[in-house]
């Protein structure tokens, strides 16, 4: 109540908090019971797979960037000894 006998309405100052000022995320990331992650597009609701999913998870810091695959490692190790063992013929 104010001095005039009426009830005054308190005005709230609205300030942006850190969470409110962030951009809305384009993806929704959830962790499955198996420990893996699901990445869902925020607007369309479709699940994201493949390289785009890996990029989102790396950006969020949930996984580390994957290294070279098994086939790539085998190709490098097979090419290295062949190059060393190949002596020039005279």
SULWO-V593973 format. One record per pair of residues at least 24 apart in sequence whose ideal C-beta (glycine too) atoms are under 10 Angstrom apart, sorted by the first residue. I is the first residue (numbers start at 1). J is the second residue. D is the distance in whole Angstrom. If there is no record, write none. Layout:
I|J|D, I|J|D
This chain:
25|56|9, 25|60|9, 26|56|8, 27|52|9, 27|53|9, 27|56|5, 27|57|9, 27|59|9, 27|60|8, 29|53|9, 29|56|7, 29|57|7, 29|59|10, 29|60|6, 29|62|7, 31|62|8, 36|63|10, 37|62|6, 37|63|7
